[in-house]
């Protein structure tokens, strides 16, 4: 049997939470592995059922555990937390979560103007659209399918960049600080067909859909985006 320290200033449920968290972070409890039951944890650490439940509840809220009805709790990777008003990018969100981010460009095309893009990005009639689709990975796993639309006249240089890292850092290196959410609508859909394949989730898995316009430090639109995000790995905070 293992005992937690009753004389520690830290509550027992936090001690237990951090103990399980360390086992998951170290890989001693593998991702996808079922952890001990509440009863087994009570016996192993000599604590009450309420202490165990509080610890497991916090681990679940932080994305370290997924509870499956009637089956128990399973270890997973922590969720990435992102502000509800999306003023930071994917790369920075991953850094905050301690995860390495990688981007793979799937499509890079020049499209004709349409009314939605012209109105959203305040474009001239003679402009065109740069469409960039990237699959974005966090901790080696696909997390987001990103579809971004830019003014060709303003951002033609994007056609010649690698785009495997942070677009916001690239834009900033060109003197464009993209740091304002001018519009953000978040809805939920389910994974189907190509979306499920690219994001490596099962058919019907929940996905966040982020539809919005990001602007620069002066409030000028920079890009229109539609992003599909794996729901079980992502959380939005206010």
VENNORZI-V565644 format. One record per helix or strand of 2 or more residues. SS is the DSSP state (~ for helix, > for strand). FROM is the first residue (numbers start at 1). LEN is the number of residues. If there is no record, write none. Layout:
{{SS/FROM/LEN} {SS/FROM/LEN}}
This chain:
{{~/12/15} {~/38/8} {~/49/13} {>/65/4} {>/72/4} {>/80/4} {~/90/7} {>/101/11} {~/115/7} {>/129/10} {>/141/11} {~/152/9} {~/167/7} {>/178/13} {~/193/7} {>/206/11} {>/221/10} {~/231/3} {>/234/4}}
